[in-house]
Amino acid sequence: MTLSRRRWQSKIRMLKVLAEQSEALSMPEAESQIREIVQHYFEGLHFANTGLLRTLFSEDCVLKAPGIRRDLNQWLARVEDRPVPAETGAAFDYQILTLEIIGEQAMVKVLCPLLDDVFIDFLGLLREDGQWRIVNKMYADKP
């Protein structure tokens, strides 16, 4: 067997494994759990409920935007100190734009209209110890 043929066979095996994982990951239960977490995330943002938000994030989460890096406590302090969108009469117009699940990992792209801005957040989630948690958040102003 030639080296080229071995590489192709190896790639085919890898693709089969990925296909099996994709089928297992499109489980309605996993998607439902993630959507519930994201809904709580939206509620936490809208009502500035830092206690709720804290339960959704891994303690070692890093929140990133271009030129900005914050740990969870720094970000929650900013949420606490800003005006509460619900109290300003802001509409609850948060949306899930995309959701992708691969094994025990997920990436969710969301639209977050907050105060006088609209953000696009990318939330990275991992399922660890039987629970989904946000382990990474990247965000930027919507172009």
Beta strands, then each sheet from edge to edge (+ up, - down):
strand 1: 57-65
strand 2: 68-71
strand 3: 95-102
strand 4: 105-114
strand 5: 117-128
strand 6: 131-141
sheet 1: 2+ 1- 6- 5+ 4- 3+
end
